[in-house]
Amino acid sequence: MTVPIIDVHNLTKSYGAVQALRGVSFSVDEGEVFGLLGPNGAGKTSTVEILEGLRPPDGGLVSVCGLDPQTSGNAFKQEIGAVLQSTALPDKIRVNEALTMFASFYTRHRETDGLLKRFGLEEKRNAFYSQLSGGQKQRLALAMSLVNEPRVLFLDEPTAGLDPQVRREIYDIIEELKHEKKTILLTTHYIEEAERLCDRVAIVDQGRVIAYGTPRDLKQRAAGTSRIELRLARPEPEEALRGLEGVADCRATDGLYLMHSTRVPQTIVSLVKYLEAQGNELAGLEIAAPSLEDVFLELTGRRLRD
Amino acid sequence: MRHSWTLTKVRMRLALRNRAFLFFSLVFPLVFLFLFLGLFTRGNVSAVPYMLASVLALTIMGSFWGLSMQLVTFREQGILRRFRIAPVGAGAMLASSIASNYLLTLPTVFIEFTLARHLFHMREWGNLWGVFILVTLGIITFASLGLIVASVTNTAQETQVINQLLWSAFLFLSGATLPLPMLPGWIQSFALFMPATYLVVGLERVLIAHVGAYAIRAELLSLAVCAAIAFAVSQQLFRWEPESKVPRSAKLWAASAIIPFVLLGIWETSYGHVRSTATTDFMSTVQQAAPRTRGRLRMMPESDAPPSTAPPDADSSDAPK
């Protein structure tokens, strides 16, 4: 039996009266990309910052590379790399300077020219940090997080706020790291990010892990149901749509009706009949296989981005 | 130690790329130099060392300003937390603040000295060893006070306010701009409790009376103790995270940095020589300058002093009785 490289047991953390973590537990194996998926405020960043040693937990046990992040000091910092959610570098530091400086802090470090090349920053090596685009800053952050060849890499919302093109670039980089069998703990609120990149996922909501497993296993929860998203010319009561054939549940948000059906053809036929009878029309219809979003919806009654 | 040196080099480069830094650390002190030595000495070579002491003191005291602002801005922008993830301790970060500040201030001091000697014809260099030790300890002490300011403030705005208050006190109550003997008695008494006063008076002594480091050992010791306490306290109070606020006890800790000057001030009030030596140095400057400035300058301690070198618009009614 392998010993997990990250082990979290019954982690709790409060900020004043707000309980951010209420007994979070999970473990990550070496070489695995593990995702913490949840909406904003779910407790993902608190968890990852405790694992990085940036915050002390109120309770619970944490072990990263067999070390306690709170008490192991520099020995622990030598083993980890991190892309923090809210951080920056001085405006007037050059890309190459930043990388070289951080490399010098570690006993084991990579050659910085190789990192610049790998992250497409060669041409920007003499540029000031303030001159970089959002995507370039994030690539630099990733390069800096790898400068010490860390055993564990923490990526806290690595694509938050980036445009889709840049997000895809970052996905490609993370996938490369995944192929290199780098252990990564990733937090995200993007479903596609978790599904595409993670070997296993813990879905976090209101400071608790509410589901835990591979994306495929988690989606099995919603197995046998398909998601139907529809827009109507005129609004209809949710209860009426919930009564259609094969419909497991139905919710309306901003004019969008989200239904889960166990028998899609029958649901569509009865929907069309119902709308005809009401003198209403379909404005849009989309049928999709279940995703982690559906799992979250099933478990919490809310959408991830609510 | 190695990390401190790496950080020092990077921070020096960052400072040299910052126009505001260049203005306040090089242009601004030189403006003071030309103002004090060019305007106030009016060609009286004997007054140059006295005015140079003031200019050097202002340059050294300015250390705390930029340093505290930079540290607080780094914290506010989340830059410090990126360093926190790496194996870099608070001590290395703080030591690099002081070291970079020292290495960046030294050239300005050197330029001021050279200009005073060659452009304003200062007759002698003074006790250079004494000057060097005092300048070194002075920069370290005032930079450490900057670290304290950064420890007890949460935002750049707060830092600006505290810096403004401290700078005004250093500027006007220490003898750096208005000679100590010209200030009202109660201000002179208050000045005995300020680090700035000992820096100014110490510089006057090494430049005018050419005394060595031993003669100003009390001043040097207080600066050194103040720097050591300020560094230890700021290390204790160091905060990496923008959202971590100042603990209630922090201000008391911070206040402990001035303990050496409180003790020195109490001792000076009863037995000390600072006020008398400041007056002696001032009077000797005034007397040497008198023949050339007769009838032109009015500011001086009233007693038996002849007309002196001083800002022409100063009011003699402030003179101590």
Interface residues (C-beta under 8 A of the other chain):
Chain A: E52 L54 G73 N74 K77 Q78 I80 A82 L84 S86 T87 A88 L89 P90 K92 I93 E97 M101 F102 S104 F105 Y106 F128 M144
Chain B: R2 H3 T6 L7 V10 R13 L14 R17 N18 F74 Q77 G78 I79 R81 R82 R84 I85 A86 P87 V88 G89 E241
